[in-house]
């Protein structure tokens, strides 16, 4: 179809207006075909199990970003909650060229699979079944460049059984404080800091008092300052216990 269309254009068989009409119809057909593929894949994934995870990984690697996103958004509907190998593929098996794509898709998967409305009632079970992959993910949080992805990983920490959770939070705090010191401010960084403070509130530890205090001193965001100071008061009481 594409070859024939190019042939008509190159031989000036069609005038410009007719070419525009044909091009519009052609694009509509391509769009409808693409949407149908996405719909079929979503239906397949909904009824799939962990035995199909390797195939799903291949699709994510081969399809375009929009289709890959649709695939990962559909994982939340699956009755088999094991996705550890998919998490690992997105987190560690990438080249320099597709690193940002995979970090984006990993963020989509975590957000949809663990935090969408469909997953709330089964959140603890989803995390338990994928505990090994999640523990590895939280241990390597600083290896990811994307602020939004690190924010999603931070949200998982209170629900894990990872014995290194406080160590990981300390590492994260040092990164955030360093960025604040050097003025690397952005809405994404602010969101990551807020997520960090919310995480500390859920898993308090006296060792985190000083990092929270430094964040309150270095940030220029009034909302973060207010949240950090409230958290400091809570940690003071926590330290007394």
N, C-alpha and C positions, 0 to 999 in steps of 0.2 A: 504493500500500500504506500509506504514511504517512497520507494523507488519510483512508482508510477506517478506520484504527486510531483516529485522532483523533475521527472521527465516532461510533464505538462508545462511546468514553469520554465524549464530550460529551453523548450521549443516554442515558447510564447503562444501556446494553444489557447490559454485562458487569459482574459483581460484581468486587470488588477482587482476590480470589484468581485469578479467570480472567484479569483484566487483567494480573496479574503474570506468568502463564504465557505469554500472548501476547507481552508485552514481551520476555521472555527468549528466546522463539523468534525474534522479530524481530531482536534484537541478534545472535543466533547467525548468522542469515542474512546480516546486514550484514558481520559479521566474516569469514565464509567468502568472501563476494564480494570484500572488500578484499584478503584474503590471495591469492585467485586472480589479482587484478589484478597484485599485486606479483610473484607467481611468473611470470606471462606477460611482464612487463616485464624481469625479470632474464634470462629466456631470450632475449628479443630483443636485449638489450644484449650478452650473451655472444657473439652471432653478428653484431654490428654492426661498422661501420668508421667512420672519421672523417667520412665523408659524412653520417652520422646525428647528428653532434655538435650541430647546431643544434636538432634535434628533442629530443635529450636535455636540452639547456638549457631548452627550453620546458617539458618535463615537470617539471624541477626547480623552475622558477618557478611552475608551476600546481598541482602535487600537494602534499599535506600533508607534514609533516616526516618522518614514518615512511616513507612511500613514497619520498620523495626520498633518504633515507638508504639504503634498499634499492637504489635505482638506482646510487648512487655506490659502494656496497660491491661492486656487480657489475662495475664498470669493470675491476677487477683481472683478471678472467677473459677479457677481450677480447684478441684476437690483434693488433689494431691499437693500438699504444701511444700514438698521438698524442691528447692531451687538453688541449693548450695553451689552446684557446679556451674550454674548460669552466673551467679554472683562472682565466682572465682574467675570465670572467663572474661567478664567485663572488667574486673578489677586488675587482673594481672597479665592476661594474654593479649597484649596489644603492641603495635609498632608506634614509632614516633608520629607517623602520619595519621593514625586513627585514634590516638590517645584521647583527644578532646571529644570525639564522637562517643567513645566508650564511657568516658566519665559522665557525659550527658545522659546516656542510656542507663547507666547504673543508677544515677539519681532518679530517673523516671521509674525504674523498677522498684527501688526502695520505697519511694513515696507512694506508689500505687499499691504494691503488695503488702506493705505494713501499715499504711496510714490512710488509705481510702476508706470511705464509709463501710464498704463490704467486708473489710478486714478487722474492724474494731472488736467484734465479738470473739474472734479467733486469734487475736494478736499474740498472746502468750504462747499458744501452740505453734504458730508460724515461726516465732523466734526460737523456741525449743528445738524444733525439727531442723532448723538451719543454724544451730548454735555454733558449730565449728567454723563455718564460713563467716558468720557475723563476728566472732571473736577475732579471727584473722583480720577482718576488715577494720575493726576498731583499733587493733594493734598497729595498723599501718595507715592510720588516718592522715598523717602528715605527708604521705607520699602522693596525695592527690592535690592537684592545683586548684580545682574548682571550689570556690567558697560555698556554693550552694550544696554541692555533694558532701563536703565535710560537715555542713549543718545537718544533713539528713543522717549521716553516720553518727553524729553526736546524739541525736534523738534516740538511737538504738541502745546507747550505753547503759541507761538505767534498767533496761530489761534483760541485760545479759548476765551470765555467770562468770564473766571474765575477771580473773583475779588481778589483772593489770589495769582495771578500769580507772583507778585513781592516778596511776602513773601516766596513762594516756591523756587524762584530763590535764595533768600538769604540763605535759609536752604541748598540748594544744594551747594552753594559757600562755606559755612562753612565746609561741608563734604570734598569737593575737596581740600581746603586749609589745612585741618587737615592731609589728606593723603600725600600731598606734604611735609608738615613739617616733617612727620615721615618717609619720603623716600619710601613710598609705590608706586613706579613708575612702570608702565606697559604700553604697547601700547594701551590697552583698556582704561586705565585711561587718557592717552593723548588725545584719541579720544573723551572721555567724556568732557574733559576740552575745547577742540576746539568747540564741539557742544554747550557747555555752553556759550562760548564767542560769537558764532554766534547768539545764542538765545538772548543774551543781546543786541546785535547790532540791532536786529529786534524789541525789546521792551525795549528801553533804559529808565533808571531811575537813578536819581542822587544818590540814596541810594546804587547803585551797583558799584559806582566808587571805593570805598575802597577795596571791595572783588577782583575786577579786578586788582587793583594795587598790592595786596598781591600775587595773582597768578603770575603776571609778576616777582615778586621778588623771589618767592620760586621755580618756575619751572626751570629745567635744559634743557628743550627743546627749542632750539633757535627759532623754528617756532612759538611755543606758546608765547614766549616772544615778538616776533615781532607783532603777532596778538593782544596781550593784550595791547601793547603800542599804536598801531593804534586806538584801541577801547578807550583807555584812552583819547586820543586827541579828539575823537568824543564826549565822555561823558563830557569833559570840556566845549565844545561848547554848549552841550545840557543843562548843568547846568546854563549857562548864560541866557538862554531863559526864 
